[in-house]
């Protein structure tokens, strides 16, 4: 009989207590898949619970609150087109639905046939007529592209059917897509290429927080209970006096409530029992911290609670949160905005400039005093570099213009650069003349002249 190989597993086991064996309860813990398409539950939570709504809307509002700065020569015309189409509001709504349902899209109406691919080269000035946000459940996927790996919609739908537009099919290129939370490709096949809902991941934790709050509220209703002791109560109940006893103490409760008077018989005594609520607030704080971690929103932002602790300001929490929002802008907003900009910019200018770009504006509101101090430090640094010959005035001017601190007249910086180059040439020429003078002076001294004779001889040297 062949000897069976010895199988070894890592970890601590104890056959007596069951630790690390199949007898241990924790060994049977396992994660299971949740439903991705239970949108009625997400709708109900979003509609009825303020905490669920905050988890969905706060990051979407903060991501679009300060919007972006467009970097191109005709940026103002593009900004005017954004205002006409209310692009920040529409993108925020699309991002909100993407967080709630796992995906959303913005339909771009340009007058072209929606059943055919969008040709951006045919977009002329004013060609973008309207943009409309839809959530992923409004956009039913039709025919996933699994054959053309080079296409931009690989593993994504070829067409969408709008559920509230009489089943109209629209080619995917007319939509700017906004994805929800990232999913493995195996699970994206179940969501028709969409991502995951940010709210779905928090639903069980939200239920725990709400149930805990409701439980505490129920306890508060019974925080104080009046207890009346009466001699012979058991005998009275046994002699069918239930109704009389009930009426007696119902009248007692009414008088205590209306006239704040308690009437008791000589053999009765009143005692008030108070429920011990110690530690309940700490439990609720733990749940608040837990749901904040699940939502990736600090407690100070989610609940509007001031920072706690010695010298705590909450700035560190907000900085980490703003970093997280910036990541969401780059991962979830930029891809959809790039698609939208292909049409929006052409609609604003009639063409797409080669130098087009944009940057997200800072989320944190800077303090005016801190901004002035930072500007003074930068100015002092530039003065020091300028005095030491590290940089030129033209370089400082270009930096100020690039940072939109000041705007200079066209060609002024170029003129400043040319003036600086002429000055540099004069400095180099003077340095060379000085070197030639010293070489000739030293040669006269080597030939036997005194320094005074050499200087007299070269007094007319130029």
Buried (B, 14 or more C-beta within 10 A) or exposed (E): EEEEEEEEEEEEEEEEEBBBEEEBEEEEEEEEEEEBBEBEEBEEBBEEBEBBBBBBBBBBBBBBEBBBEBEBEBBEBBBEBBEEBEBBEBBBBBBBBBBBBBBBBBBBBBEBEBEEEBEBEEBBEEBBEEBBBBBBBBBBBBEBBEEEEEEEBEBBBBBBBBEEEEEEBBBBBBBBBBBBBEBEEEEBEEBBBBBBBBBBBBBEBBEEBBEBBEEBEEEEEEEEEEEBEBEEBEEBEEEEEEEEEEEBBEEBEEEBEEEEEEEEEEEBEEEEEEEEEEEBEEEBEEBBEEBBEBBBBBBBBBBEBEBEEEEEEBEEBBEEBBEBBBEBBEEBBBBBBEBBBBBBBBBBBBEBEEEBEBEBEEBEEEEEEEEEEEEEEBEEEBEEBBEEEEBBBBBBBBEBBEEEEEEEEEEEBEEBBEEBEEEEEEEEEEEEEEEEEEEEBEEBEEEEBEEEEBBEEEEEEE
